Amino acid sequence: MYTHEAVEICPHCMFEHYEKDWNPNKGYRVTCMNCEESILLCDECSHAEDNQERFCDWERETCKCFRDLKVCYNKDNKRR
């Protein structure tokens, strides 16, 4: 699997956060280097191989999306 530097603007502090050597196996939710709030790598998600439709269901109220739901369930479809 390839790796590259992922960049996203933190919506909490507007800092340009970067993840060196990021790959999809690391997940799309990271912690901002500046304010330490949880953020999503939305640009990486919109270009991901498993998201060819560029689907986005991020909810402002919960700050979650379908990527968060995938993490909450294990392979048996049971909550962790």
Buried (B, 14 or more C-beta within 10 A) or exposed (E): EEEEEBEBBBBBBEBEBEBEEBEBEBBBBBEBBEEEBEBBBBEBBEEBEEBEEEEEEBEEEEBBBEBBEEEEEEEEEEEE
